[in-house]
Amino acid sequence: MKEYRLLAWAELPEPYHRMAYRRMLTDLSHRYMTVPQLMSASGLKRQEVRDFLDMLDGRELLIDRELFANDSVFDSLRPLGGWIRKALNASAADR
């Protein structure tokens, strides 16, 4: 999965003058975002978000990077995740 970020602010062409597109532009100017995150924030459909990203990419205003998923939920909770994993494994071994 990819994340996208805006490289420079853009004047939006006529089809993209709705508030939802301006909201996505603002979000993309502050942080990397995935398509599902943009869909959620804007209320637009996947294809509308993809079309918007394609338009920005065509104007060389967008950068993307691969989003690497963590190996597990516990890895995202480090260092607490290691303790939880050990506690759960110990309680399972006690049964």
SULWONOR-V472901 format. One record per residue. RES is the residue in one letter. PHI is phi as a letter, one per 30 degrees, with the letter a starting at -180 (none if undefined). OMEGA is omega in whole degrees, 0 to 359 (none if undefined). D_FIRST is the distance of its C-alpha to the first C-alpha in Angstrom with 2 decimals. Layout:
RES	PHI	OMEGA	D_FIRST
RES	PHI	OMEGA	D_FIRST
//
This chain:
M	none	181	0.00
K	c	172	3.78
E	c	183	6.94
Y	b	177	10.18
R	b	181	13.78
L	d	178	17.12
L	d	181	19.41
A	a	180	22.55
W	d	184	23.90
A	b	168	24.44
E	d	185	27.17
L	d	175	25.67
P	d	186	27.30
E	e	183	29.21
P	d	185	26.67
Y	c	181	24.53
H	d	179	27.42
R	d	181	26.46
M	e	181	25.80
A	e	180	22.29
Y	d	176	21.24
R	d	178	23.18
R	d	178	21.51
M	d	179	18.00
L	d	178	19.58
T	d	179	21.08
D	e	181	17.99
L	d	179	16.10
S	d	182	19.26
H	c	187	19.22
R	a	171	15.78
Y	d	180	12.12
M	b	177	10.55
T	c	177	7.56
V	d	178	8.75
P	d	177	10.08
Q	d	179	11.80
L	d	177	13.30
M	d	181	14.44
S	d	183	16.08
A	d	186	17.73
S	c	185	19.01
G	i	180	19.88
L	d	177	18.73
K	d	181	17.33
R	e	183	13.89
Q	d	178	15.75
E	d	178	17.59
V	d	180	14.63
R	d	179	13.16
D	d	179	16.75
F	d	179	17.16
L	d	178	14.22
D	d	178	15.62
M	d	179	19.02
L	d	180	18.14
D	d	178	16.50
G	d	178	19.64
R	c	179	21.77
E	h	179	19.97
L	c	189	19.37
L	b	173	15.64
I	b	178	13.77
D	b	176	10.08
R	b	178	8.59
E	d	176	5.94
L	c	180	5.48
F	c	179	7.59
A	d	176	8.71
N	d	180	12.49
D	d	180	14.70
S	a	177	16.41
V	d	182	17.41
F	d	180	20.38
D	d	180	18.59
S	d	181	17.35
L	c	182	21.04
R	e	354	22.61
P	d	180	25.60
L	d	182	26.41
G	d	178	23.93
G	d	179	26.08
W	d	179	29.17
I	d	180	27.80
R	e	180	26.70
K	d	181	30.22
A	d	180	31.95
L	d	178	30.31
N	d	179	31.02
A	d	180	34.58
S	d	177	35.24
A	d	180	34.03
A	d	180	36.36
D	d	184	39.26
R	d	none	39.27
//
